[in-house]
Amino acid sequence: MRTPNTTIPRAGDGLLTTRQVAARLQISTRTVRRLAAMGTLPAVRIGRLVRFHQHDVRLLERPL
């Protein structure tokens, strides 16, 4: 598995789990992991854990 991209932490920007992102975007956890692997959704690795910045998830929620 490819290492997900990392982003610079932002002050006051909470981190979300894969399940939280999936629920928020109404997609499967597998799709969230796929988006992270492709680099579409930047992820932060904390040891074995993968977390996502709320700001990055909000950008995916916006319609094009």
Secondary structure, DSSP 4 states (H G I P E B T S, - for coil): -PPPP-----TT--EE-HHHHHHHHTS-HHHHHHHHHHTSS--EEETTEEEEEHHHHHHHHS--
